[in-house]
Amino acid sequence: MELRVKEICKEQGITLQTLAERLKIHRVNLSASINGNPTLEKMAEIASALGVTVNDLLPELQGKAIKGYIEVDNKITKIQNINDLKRIIQDFEKFEIDLTKRKKYNLKDCIVFQNLNDEFGAFSNAAEGFPLEINGIKTYGVETLFQAMKFPKYPEIQKMAIETTSPLTIEKQMKQYSKHPFIREDWEEVKVAIMEWCLRVKYVEHLLNLRILISKTHSKPIVASSIKDKFWGAVPLKKNPDCLVGINVLGQIWMKIRKEHLNQFTINPLGINDFTLYGNSIEAVKS
């Protein structure tokens, strides 16, 4: 089964050599993957480098019988038909954010972002040059929008957050309001969903730059390095600074976005109560 890699490269105006360089493999090895029997992991790497889904790589198979085997997570699975293949790909491409445990990440095996000037600093919530617009209201970026969403019943506090131009200090500025009666009563239950929505808005509104950047991460873990935050990020171990430990929610969200490739260009509002800005229901965001 020959993958549609050549066709997609032609559509995007790049060569197979360029794709091979993105994947950091030899051109010959890329050809073997395209024309041979690549693992689903390898197909995912190729799809990520092209900014498409694994399904996009498949040739037109409608009406054609498929019988064979595919390797997924070091397991060999038998395929009887096209529906088997699509089901396996669908399950493989699902990404669930895990809030239950901290994980260890080795620096050399990860894409790490912390400093705004790093190669992947654009993933940071405080990165410059990524303003967001919601309901016609412009804000500095993810962190200012995220903080504003804590206070749907207090538009004046939302306005203070939205108009802040210092995302590195905004959490401290909002600390006096981040308690009853100002903050959402369900904040702890919805904060991850709201952060994911904010990052998806950022991705869609800055699709070109972020799609290129996220393709450079290939299939490596994406980690938000932090000095002390083990929830949103991961913290270096004192005895081994090259090892980071944390739940890494921000990194997980970016990996989820990468996994889904966000081929849709509209981000709908969350289906939660009081999802408003300045007293108005939030509208769908389009690229």
N, C-alpha and C positions, 0 to 999 in steps of 0.2 A: 504494500500500500504506500504510494508516494504522497507525501504531504504537500500542501499547497504553498510551500515556503517560497519557491521561485516566483509564483504568481503574485504573492503578497509583497515580496521585495520589489517587483516591477511596479506594482501599484503605488508603493511608497517612494519609488525613485532611488532605491539603494541597491547595492550589489550584494551577492552572497559573501564576498570577501568582507564587506563592511559588517554584515551580520555575524560572521565568524569572529571578527575582532571584538564585537560587543559581547559575544559569548566567551571570549578568551580561549578559543579552540582553533585548531588548524582547519583550513578550508576543506581539506580532504575528509576530516572527521565530521564536518557539517554535512557534506555530501552523503556520507555513510548513514547519518541519522535520517536525512530526508528520504533516502531511497531504501533504507533497511527497515528494521523493527525497533525503533527507539522505545525506551521506557517512557511511561507517562510523565515521570519526573523530567526527563530530557525534553519531552514535548512541551511541558510547562515552562521550562527555561527558554526555549525558542519562542514560544508565544509571548512571554514576558518581554523578551528583547525586541519583539516586533510591536508590542503594545496591543495585542489581540488576545482572544481567548483560545483555549486548546481546541474547541469545536471549530473555530475559524480555520484551523490548520488542516482539517479533514477534507479530503476530496469529495466530490459529489458521489454519494453512495446510495442514493435512493434507488430501491429496486435491485440492488446488488447484494448477493449473499456474502457474508463475512464469517469465516471460521478460522479460529486460531487462538493464540494466547497473548496476553499482555502482562507486563511486569509492573506492579504498583506496590511501592513500599516494600520491595524485596520479596513480594509474593507473586506467584504466577496465577493468573486468572484466565479461565477458558471463555472464549467469546463464540456465541452461536449465531448472532445476528447484529444488525446495526443498533438495535435498541439496547442490547447488552453493553455495547461500546459507549453509547451515549450516557447510559446510567452510571457506568464506572467513571466517566469523565465528570459528570455532574457531582457525584459524591466526592471525587478527588478535589474538585474546585471549591467545595464548600469550606468556609473558614469561620469557625466559632471562636469568639474572644473568650479566653479562659481567665476568670477572675478568682479562681479558687486557690491558686498556688503560685509561689515565686519560682522562677526558672533561672538557671545559670547560663550565661552567654560568654563564650570566649571571644575576646576582641578580634583576634585574627580571623575568625570565621563569620564575623557579622558586619553589617552596615550600621555604623554608630553615628548618631547626630547629637550634638550638644552645643558647641560653639557656632554662632551664626555665620561665621566665615568659613566653616568647614565645607567640604565638597557637598555634603548632604544637609547642610544647615537649613535649607529651605523647608525641610520637614518640621522644623521647630515652630511652635505656636507664636513665637516672638519674631520670626524672620521678617525682615524688611522687604518691601516690594510686593506684598501679597494682600492688598486691601480687599475687603469683602463688601458686597452690597446686598442688603436685605430690604425688601419693600421700598426700594429707592433710597434707603438710608445707608450711607457709607461709613465704614468703620476701619480702623487700622489693620485689623487682622483677626485671626482665630481667637487669641486670648481675650481681647476686648469683647468680642461677641459672646464668647463662652461665659465670661463673668456677668455680662448683661442679662443672660438668660436665667440667672439665678433669681431675678426679681421681677417676674411678670406683672405683679400687682402694684409695682412702684415704678412707673415710667420715668419719674425724675431721677431715680437711682440708675435705671438702665441708661439714661441719657448721659449721666456722669461717666459710666463705664465706656459707652460707645465713643464719647468724645476724647477719651484718654489717648494720648500719643506715646505713652511709655508702657508697653505691654510687660516689660520686665518687672515693673513695680505695681501693676494694677491689682494683683491679688492682695497685696498688703494694703492698698488703698481701699479696697472693698471689704476688708476684714471686719470693720466696725458694723457693716450691714449684713454680714454673712451669718446671721443668727435670727431667731424668732424676734419679731414677727415679720421681718423683711424677706428672708430667704424662702424659697419654695419649701413646703412641708415635706415633699417627696424628693428633695434634691438628691439624697444618697441613692435613691432607687433609679433616678433618671439621668444622673450626671454623665454616665458613660455613653448612653444613647445620644445625649445632646452633644457631647464631644465628638462622637462619630459623625453626627450630622454636620457639625462645624467643619470638620476636616474634609468631608465629602463636598461641601460647598466650596471650600478652598480649592480642591482638586478640579472641580468643574469650571470654576471661574478663572482658573489659571491652568487650563488643561494642557496647552502646548508645552510649557516649561516643566510642569510636574510629571507629565507623561514621559518625557524624555528622561527626567531624573529617575523616576521609579523604574524605568526599564534597565537602568544601570545597576540596580540592586540585584538583578537576576532572581535567584530563589533563596538568597541568603536571609537570615533573620535580620529584621530591622529593629534597632534598639535605641531608645531614648536614654542617653547617659545622664545621670543626675548625681548631685552631691549627696542628697539625703532622701529623695523621693522614691520609695520602693513600690509605689502604686502606679503612678503614671509612667515612671521610668524604671531604670535599674541602676544600682549603686555598686561601685568597685569594692571588692573585698579588701580589707586592710592587709591581709597576709598575701593576697595575690591581686594586685591592681589590674591585671590583664583579664580578670574574671569579673563580670557584672552579674548582680543578683537582683531580681525584682519581678513584679507582675508585668511591668512594661506595657501598660494599656495603650499608650500612644503608639509605640512600635507595633503592637498587635493590630491596631486600627489601620495603620499604613500597610501592613501585610495583607489585611483583609481587602483593602482597596486594590492592592496589586493583584491579589488572587482573582478578584472579580473583574478587574481591568476597566470597570466603570465605563462600558461602552455607551450607556445612556447619557444624555446630556441635560437631564432634568433631575433635580433633587427635590422631592416632595417634602412638605412639612411633616414632622413627627405626629403620630396620632396620640398625643398625650394632652391632658388638660392644661389650659392656660399657656399654650405655646404661642406667645404673643410678643410683639415688640412695640413699645409706645402705645399699648392698649389695642393694637390691631393684630388680627390673626396673620400669621406668617404665610406668605404665598410661596408657590413653587419657585425654585431658583433654576435658571437656565443659563447655559454657557453662552 
